[in-house]
Amino acid sequence: MRHQVSGYKLGRTKGARIALRRNLIKQLFLHERIRTTRAKAAAVQGEAERIITIARNSMDKDDVAKVHARRLVAARLGDNRLIKRIFEDIAPRFTSRPGGYTRILKLGPRKGDAAEMVLLELVEE
């Protein structure tokens, strides 16, 4: 039984699952909108919102806290190129928003295997 077991396995091994989530989050922050399946979007949405919250909360802190927040986000993404974009472009847009930085819009079934497709995007103010 899977009582109180969090997360989605997505039919992958642990390493493949981590790589998939990391790549989906990177693409979300790079393009601000991705088209994917409902299960993958649900698996990624919470972690993407946590990253934005870390960046947003560190904006009014001292330098040590800012560096710590950047290192936390870099550890989750594994990529230093997007860190600047997240902290300087994306997070300041959500300073007055208490949460809910992403939105999932249903697109309908995929033609090949009828998987439910969605659009995961960052909410515009």
N, CA and C atoms as an extended XYZ file, in Angstrom:
375
Properties=species:S:1:pos:R:3:atomname:S:1:resname:S:1:resid:I:1 pbc="F F F"
N         0.825       -1.184        0.000 N   MET     1
C         0.000        0.000        0.000 CA  MET     1
C         0.866        1.243        0.000 C   MET     1
N         0.379        2.292       -0.680 N   ARG     2
C         1.153        3.518       -0.816 CA  ARG     2
C         0.612        4.624        0.079 C   ARG     2
N         0.185        4.305        1.256 N   HIS     3
C        -0.361        5.325        2.137 CA  HIS     3
C         0.721        6.335        2.513 C   HIS     3
N         0.407        7.588        2.369 N   GLN     4
C         1.269        8.716        2.733 CA  GLN     4
C         2.629        8.673        2.060 C   GLN     4
N         2.692        8.177        0.831 N   VAL     5
C         3.917        8.202        0.045 CA  VAL     5
C         3.773        9.329       -0.959 C   VAL     5
N         4.609       10.342       -0.863 N   SER     6
C         4.450       11.518       -1.708 CA  SER     6
C         5.211       11.367       -3.013 C   SER     6
N         4.813       12.131       -3.987 N   GLY     7
C         5.504       12.169       -5.267 CA  GLY     7
C         4.927       11.204       -6.282 C   GLY     7
N         5.314       11.426       -7.532 N   TYR     8
C         4.876       10.607       -8.649 CA  TYR     8
C         6.071        9.825       -9.183 C   TYR     8
N         5.895        8.531       -9.431 N   LYS     9
C         6.989        7.726       -9.972 CA  LYS     9
C         7.138        7.888      -11.474 C   LYS     9
N         6.047        8.156      -12.172 N   LEU    10
C         6.049        8.417      -13.602 CA  LEU    10
C         6.646        7.282      -14.425 C   LEU    10
N         6.643        6.063      -13.892 N   GLY    11
C         7.128        4.913      -14.635 CA  GLY    11
C         8.613        4.951      -14.943 C   GLY    11
N         9.392        5.570      -14.088 N   ARG    12
C        10.826        5.734      -14.336 CA  ARG    12
C        11.630        5.342      -13.109 C   ARG    12
N        12.915        5.119      -13.332 N   THR    13
C        13.813        4.872      -12.212 CA  THR    13
C        14.082        6.189      -11.498 C   THR    13
N        14.727        6.118      -10.365 N   LYS    14
C        14.953        7.322       -9.564 CA  LYS    14
C        15.777        8.357      -10.325 C   LYS    14
N        16.843        7.930      -10.958 N   GLY    15
C        17.693        8.870      -11.689 CA  GLY    15
C        16.983        9.510      -12.865 C   GLY    15
N        16.227        8.709      -13.604 N   ALA    16
C        15.486        9.241      -14.743 CA  ALA    16
C        14.396       10.202      -14.285 C   ALA    16
N        13.785        9.904      -13.157 N   ARG    17
C        12.739       10.763      -12.602 CA  ARG    17
C        13.315       12.111      -12.175 C   ARG    17
N        14.455       12.098      -11.519 N   ILE    18
C        15.106       13.346      -11.101 CA  ILE    18
C        15.496       14.176      -12.317 C   ILE    18
N        16.051       13.523      -13.337 N   ALA    19
C        16.461       14.235      -14.548 CA  ALA    19
C        15.253       14.826      -15.270 C   ALA    19
N        14.165       14.070      -15.335 N   LEU    20
C        12.950       14.557      -15.994 CA  LEU    20
C        12.404       15.788      -15.282 C   LEU    20
N        12.281       15.716      -13.975 N   ARG    21
C        11.758       16.862      -13.218 CA  ARG    21
C        12.660       18.077      -13.367 C   ARG    21
N        13.959       17.857      -13.288 N   ARG    22
C        14.915       18.961      -13.409 CA  ARG    22
C        14.803       19.610      -14.789 C   ARG    22
N        14.716       18.806      -15.836 N   ASN    23
C        14.615       19.353      -17.190 CA  ASN    23
C        13.295       20.079      -17.412 C   ASN    23
N        12.201       19.542      -16.894 N   LEU    24
C        10.916       20.211      -17.055 CA  LEU    24
C        10.893       21.562      -16.336 C   LEU    24
N        11.478       21.614      -15.153 N   ILE    25
C        11.522       22.879      -14.413 CA  ILE    25
C        12.399       23.897      -15.137 C   ILE    25
N        13.536       23.443      -15.666 N   LYS    26
C        14.404       24.350      -16.423 CA  LYS    26
C        13.677       24.913      -17.630 C   LYS    26
N        12.966       24.066      -18.360 N   GLN    27
C        12.236       24.521      -19.535 CA  GLN    27
C        11.103       25.470      -19.157 C   GLN    27
N        10.454       25.214      -18.024 N   LEU    28
C         9.394       26.103      -17.561 CA  LEU    28
C         9.936       27.499      -17.278 C   LEU    28
N        11.067       27.581      -16.608 N   PHE    29
C        11.633       28.888      -16.287 CA  PHE    29
C        12.253       29.554      -17.510 C   PHE    29
N        12.725       28.771      -18.452 N   LEU    30
C        13.328       29.332      -19.658 CA  LEU    30
C        12.272       29.884      -20.609 C   LEU    30
N        11.208       29.113      -20.857 N   HIS    31
C        10.182       29.501      -21.819 CA  HIS    31
C         8.926       30.069      -21.167 C   HIS    31
N         8.785       29.899      -19.850 N   GLU    32
C         7.650       30.355      -19.052 CA  GLU    32
C         6.348       29.639      -19.420 C   GLU    32
N         6.428       28.600      -20.234 N   ARG    33
C         5.251       27.831      -20.623 CA  ARG    33
C         5.727       26.538      -21.276 C   ARG    33
N         5.206       25.398      -20.805 N   ILE    34
C         5.548       24.127      -21.418 CA  ILE    34
C         4.288       23.304      -21.640 C   ILE    34
N         4.328       22.476      -22.662 N   ARG    35
C         3.227       21.569      -22.988 CA  ARG    35
C         3.683       20.165      -22.616 C   ARG    35
N         2.953       19.527      -21.711 N   THR    36
C         3.349       18.220      -21.204 CA  THR    36
C         2.106       17.446      -20.763 C   THR    36
N         2.313       16.249      -20.247 N   THR    37
C         1.177       15.469      -19.761 CA  THR    37
C         0.755       15.976      -18.382 C   THR    37
N        -0.475       15.635      -18.006 N   ARG    38
C        -1.012       16.095      -16.724 CA  ARG    38
C        -0.205       15.575      -15.549 C   ARG    38
N         0.223       14.304      -15.605 N   ALA    39
C         0.968       13.717      -14.495 CA  ALA    39
C         2.329       14.388      -14.321 C   ALA    39
N         3.007       14.660      -15.424 N   LYS    40
C         4.310       15.333      -15.331 CA  LYS    40
C         4.157       16.762      -14.825 C   LYS    40
N         3.114       17.450      -15.276 N   ALA    41
C         2.882       18.819      -14.814 CA  ALA    41
C         2.584       18.844      -13.322 C   ALA    41
N         1.797       17.896      -12.851 N   ALA    42
C         1.482       17.838      -11.421 CA  ALA    42
C         2.716       17.515      -10.599 C   ALA    42
N         3.616       16.696      -11.156 N   ALA    43
C         4.837       16.343      -10.441 CA  ALA    43
C         5.800       17.520      -10.349 C   ALA    43
N         5.755       18.424      -11.307 N   VAL    44
C         6.709       19.526      -11.391 CA  VAL    44
C         6.189       20.805      -10.750 C   VAL    44
N         4.886       20.988      -10.732 N   GLN    45
C         4.294       22.258      -10.309 CA  GLN    45
C         4.703       22.675       -8.903 C   GLN    45
N         4.645       21.782       -7.949 N   GLY    46
C         4.970       22.136       -6.570 CA  GLY    46
C         6.410       22.551       -6.389 C   GLY    46
N         7.316       21.825       -7.032 N   GLU    47
C         8.737       22.153       -6.887 CA  GLU    47
C         9.070       23.482       -7.566 C   GLU    47
N         8.450       23.763       -8.699 N   ALA    48
C         8.673       25.044       -9.374 CA  ALA    48
C         8.180       26.205       -8.505 C   ALA    48
N         7.050       26.021       -7.850 N   GLU    49
C         6.536       27.085       -6.987 CA  GLU    49
C         7.415       27.277       -5.752 C   GLU    49
N         7.980       26.197       -5.231 N   ARG    50
C         8.901       26.325       -4.091 CA  ARG    50
C        10.144       27.106       -4.484 C   ARG    50
N        10.660       26.888       -5.680 N   ILE    51
C        11.846       27.608       -6.146 CA  ILE    51
C        11.535       29.099       -6.267 C   ILE    51
N        10.381       29.441       -6.807 N   ILE    52
C        10.002       30.854       -6.920 CA  ILE    52
C         9.843       31.473       -5.541 C   ILE    52
N         9.287       30.724       -4.595 N   THR    53
C         9.116       31.238       -3.237 CA  THR    53
C        10.460       31.493       -2.575 C   THR    53
N        11.406       30.591       -2.755 N   ILE    54
C        12.754       30.797       -2.197 CA  ILE    54
C        13.355       32.070       -2.765 C   ILE    54
N        13.242       32.265       -4.075 N   ALA    55
C        13.810       33.454       -4.714 CA  ALA    55
C        13.090       34.722       -4.265 C   ALA    55
N        11.777       34.648       -4.149 N   ARG    56
C        10.989       35.822       -3.761 CA  ARG    56
C        11.274       36.237       -2.321 C   ARG    56
N        11.385       35.265       -1.431 N   ASN    57
C        11.611       35.581       -0.025 CA  ASN    57
C        13.022       36.097        0.238 C   ASN    57
N        13.970       35.780       -0.631 N   SER    58
C        15.348       36.218       -0.401 CA  SER    58
C        15.601       37.633       -0.906 C   SER    58
N        14.633       38.241       -1.578 N   MET    59
C        14.872       39.551       -2.172 CA  MET    59
C        15.146       40.636       -1.136 C   MET    59
N        14.504       40.583        0.018 N   ASP    60
C        14.682       41.635        1.020 CA  ASP    60
C        15.577       41.204        2.176 C   ASP    60
N        16.381       40.171        1.973 N   LYS    61
C        17.286       39.673        3.019 CA  LYS    61
C        18.689       40.246        2.829 C   LYS    61
N        19.579       39.912        3.760 N   ASP    62
C        20.961       40.360        3.649 CA  ASP    62
C        21.708       39.507        2.612 C   ASP    62
N        22.951       39.871        2.352 N   ASP    63
C        23.728       39.212        1.299 CA  ASP    63
C        23.966       37.734        1.571 C   ASP    63
N        24.172       37.378        2.823 N   VAL    64
C        24.418       35.976        3.168 CA  VAL    64
C        23.191       35.121        2.848 C   VAL    64
N        22.024       35.632        3.167 N   ALA    65
C        20.785       34.900        2.880 CA  ALA    65
C        20.528       34.808        1.381 C   ALA    65
N        20.894       35.844        0.635 N   LYS    66
C        20.722       35.813       -0.816 CA  LYS    66
C        21.607       34.748       -1.455 C   LYS    66
N        22.841       34.663       -1.000 N   VAL    67
C        23.760       33.643       -1.522 CA  VAL    67
C        23.260       32.250       -1.156 C   VAL    67
N        22.760       32.108        0.057 N   HIS    68
C        22.235       30.814        0.488 CA  HIS    68
C        21.041       30.392       -0.376 C   HIS    68
N        20.157       31.328       -0.658 N   ALA    69
C        18.989       31.016       -1.481 CA  ALA    69
C        19.413       30.631       -2.895 C   ALA    69
N        20.384       31.334       -3.452 N   ARG    70
C        20.871       30.992       -4.794 CA  ARG    70
C        21.501       29.606       -4.820 C   ARG    70
N        22.193       29.255       -3.769 N   ARG    71
C        22.803       27.924       -3.715 CA  ARG    71
C        21.754       26.832       -3.556 C   ARG    71
N        20.690       27.105       -2.792 N   LEU    72
C        19.601       26.136       -2.672 CA  LEU    72
C        18.945       25.866       -4.022 C   LEU    72
N        18.679       26.927       -4.761 N   VAL    73
C        18.045       26.777       -6.070 CA  VAL    73
C        19.006       26.103       -7.056 C   VAL    73
N        20.283       26.459       -7.003 N   ALA    74
C        21.269       25.840       -7.894 CA  ALA    74
C        21.406       24.348       -7.605 C   ALA    74
N        21.266       23.958       -6.345 N   ALA    75
C        21.348       22.535       -6.001 CA  ALA    75
C        20.156       21.770       -6.563 C   ALA    75
N        18.998       22.384       -6.605 N   ARG    76
C        17.814       21.706       -7.142 CA  ARG    76
C        17.813       21.650       -8.655 C   ARG    76
N        18.288       22.712       -9.304 N   LEU    77
C        18.261       22.752      -10.760 CA  LEU    77
C        19.515       22.164      -11.393 C   LEU    77
N        20.643       22.241      -10.702 N   GLY    78
C        21.878       21.731      -11.268 CA  GLY    78
C        22.409       22.586      -12.402 C   GLY    78
N        21.946       23.820      -12.505 N   ASP    79
C        22.336       24.688      -13.609 CA  ASP    79
C        22.427       26.119      -13.099 C   ASP    79
N        23.575       26.749      -13.291 N   ASN    80
C        23.752       28.109      -12.794 CA  ASN    80
C        23.284       29.170      -13.778 C   ASN    80
N        22.995       28.778      -15.031 N   ARG    81
C        22.600       29.770      -16.033 CA  ARG    81
C        21.222       30.363      -15.759 C   ARG    81
N        20.313       29.560      -15.259 N   LEU    82
C        18.953       30.042      -15.021 CA  LEU    82
C        18.790       30.782      -13.703 C   LEU    82
N        19.764       30.649      -12.821 N   ILE    83
C        19.638       31.249      -11.489 CA  ILE    83
C        19.448       32.759      -11.585 C   ILE    83
N        20.235       33.408      -12.428 N   LYS    84
C        20.132       34.856      -12.577 CA  LYS    84
C        18.755       35.247      -13.089 C   LYS    84
N        18.237       34.511      -14.054 N   ARG    85
C        16.911       34.798      -14.610 CA  ARG    85
C        15.818       34.627      -13.557 C   ARG    85
N        15.921       33.576      -12.756 N   ILE    86
C        14.909       33.326      -11.732 CA  ILE    86
C        14.914       34.438      -10.689 C   ILE    86
N        16.094       34.814      -10.219 N   PHE    87
C        16.189       35.785       -9.122 CA  PHE    87
C        15.995       37.227       -9.584 C   PHE    87
N        16.318       37.546      -10.847 N   GLU    88
C        16.229       38.936      -11.288 CA  GLU    88
C        15.012       39.235      -12.163 C   GLU    88
N        14.476       38.232      -12.858 N   ASP    89
C        13.352       38.487      -13.750 CA  ASP    89
C        12.039       37.888      -13.237 C   ASP    89
N        12.078       36.625      -12.831 N   ILE    90
C        10.842       35.921      -12.504 CA  ILE    90
C        10.345       36.245      -11.099 C   ILE    90
N        11.210       36.143      -10.094 N   ALA    91
C        10.786       36.348       -8.705 CA  ALA    91
C        10.248       37.757       -8.425 C   ALA    91
N        10.844       38.830       -8.956 N   PRO    92
C        10.292       40.160       -8.669 CA  PRO    92
C         8.864       40.370       -9.183 C   PRO    92
N         8.443       39.600      -10.175 N   ARG    93
C         7.074       39.738      -10.675 CA  ARG    93
C         6.038       39.256       -9.678 C   ARG    93
N         6.452       38.401       -8.743 N   PHE    94
C         5.512       37.784       -7.821 CA  PHE    94
C         5.660       38.299       -6.386 C   PHE    94
N         6.202       39.490       -6.192 N   THR    95
C         6.412       40.001       -4.841 CA  THR    95
C         5.100       40.222       -4.095 C   THR    95
N         4.060       40.639       -4.793 N   SER    96
C         2.793       40.907       -4.115 CA  SER    96
C         1.855       39.704       -4.123 C   SER    96
N         2.268       38.608       -4.721 N   ARG    97
C         1.416       37.423       -4.833 CA  ARG    97
C         1.803       36.428       -3.745 C   ARG    97
N         0.851       35.979       -2.916 N   PRO    98
C         1.192       35.088       -1.802 CA  PRO    98
C         1.434       33.633       -2.197 C   PRO    98
N         1.197       33.272       -3.425 N   GLY    99
C         1.409       31.893       -3.884 CA  GLY    99
C         0.662       31.677       -5.178 C   GLY    99
N         0.681       30.468       -5.692 N   GLY   100
C        -0.008       30.165       -6.934 CA  GLY   100
C         0.637       30.830       -8.126 C   GLY   100
N         1.909       30.556       -8.321 N   TYR   101
C         2.658       31.208       -9.391 CA  TYR   101
C         2.512       30.503      -10.725 C   TYR   101
N         1.978       29.283      -10.722 N   THR   102
C         1.824       28.531      -11.962 CA  THR   102
C         0.358       28.183      -12.182 C   THR   102
N         0.040       27.849      -13.431 N   ARG   103
C        -1.324       27.502      -13.805 CA  ARG   103
C        -1.257       26.305      -14.751 C   ARG   103
N        -2.229       25.405      -14.624 N   ILE   104
C        -2.338       24.260      -15.514 CA  ILE   104
C        -3.626       24.399      -16.318 C   ILE   104
N        -3.483       24.438      -17.633 N   LEU   105
C        -4.625       24.530      -18.539 CA  LEU   105
C        -4.726       23.228      -19.327 C   LEU   105
N        -5.901       22.618      -19.335 N   LYS   106
C        -6.084       21.358      -20.053 CA  LYS   106
C        -6.199       21.619      -21.551 C   LYS   106
N        -5.522       20.763      -22.338 N   LEU   107
C        -5.524       20.899      -23.790 CA  LEU   107
C        -6.281       19.782      -24.495 C   LEU   107
N        -6.548       18.691      -23.798 N   GLY   108
C        -7.208       17.558      -24.430 CA  GLY   108
C        -6.235       16.409      -24.634 C   GLY   108
N        -6.714       15.314      -25.203 N   PRO   109
C        -5.855       14.133      -25.345 CA  PRO   109
C        -4.840       14.269      -26.478 C   PRO   109
N        -3.699       13.611      -26.290 N   ARG   110
C        -2.671       13.551      -27.323 CA  ARG   110
C        -3.131       12.562      -28.391 C   ARG   110
N        -2.795       12.826      -29.625 N   LYS   111
C        -3.295       12.021      -30.729 CA  LYS   111
C        -2.758       10.588      -30.702 C   LYS   111
N        -1.507       10.393      -30.366 N   GLY   112
C        -0.900        9.070      -30.447 CA  GLY   112
C        -1.389        8.079      -29.412 C   GLY   112
N        -1.386        8.478      -28.139 N   ASP   113
C        -1.727        7.537      -27.066 CA  ASP   113
C        -2.854        8.032      -26.155 C   ASP   113
N        -3.490        9.122      -26.527 N   ALA   114
C        -4.612        9.693      -25.786 CA  ALA   114
C        -4.252       10.116      -24.364 C   ALA   114
N        -2.970       10.440      -24.140 N   ALA   115
C        -2.568       10.962      -22.841 CA  ALA   115
C        -3.114       12.383      -22.695 C   ALA   115
N        -3.579       12.723      -21.504 N   GLU   116
C        -4.153       14.040      -21.273 CA  GLU   116
C        -3.041       15.087      -21.255 C   GLU   116
N        -3.091       16.008      -22.195 N   MET   117
C        -2.059       17.034      -22.323 CA  MET   117
C        -2.522       18.323      -21.647 C   MET   117
N        -1.559       19.020      -21.054 N   VAL   118
C        -1.848       20.288      -20.386 CA  VAL   118
C        -0.774       21.305      -20.739 C   VAL   118
N        -1.082       22.540      -20.449 N   LEU   119
C        -0.139       23.633      -20.608 CA  LEU   119
C         0.191       24.138      -19.210 C   LEU   119
N         1.441       24.000      -18.808 N   LEU   120
C         1.897       24.495      -17.508 CA  LEU   120
C         2.610       25.817      -17.770 C   LEU   120
N         2.110       26.891      -17.149 N   GLU   121
C         2.689       28.192      -17.414 CA  GLU   121
C         2.770       29.023      -16.147 C   GLU   121
N         3.652       30.005      -16.187 N   LEU   122
C         3.765       30.958      -15.095 CA  LEU   122
C         2.628       31.967      -15.219 C   LEU   122
N         2.020       32.319      -14.118 N   VAL   123
C         0.888       33.248      -14.107 CA  VAL   123
C         1.413       34.650      -14.332 C   VAL   123
N         0.710       35.418      -15.165 N   GLU   124
C         1.055       36.812      -15.390 CA  GLU   124
C         0.278       37.674      -14.413 C   GLU   124
N         0.885       38.699      -13.915 N   GLU   125
C         0.222       39.593      -12.960 CA  GLU   125
C        -0.874       40.370      -13.615 C   GLU   125
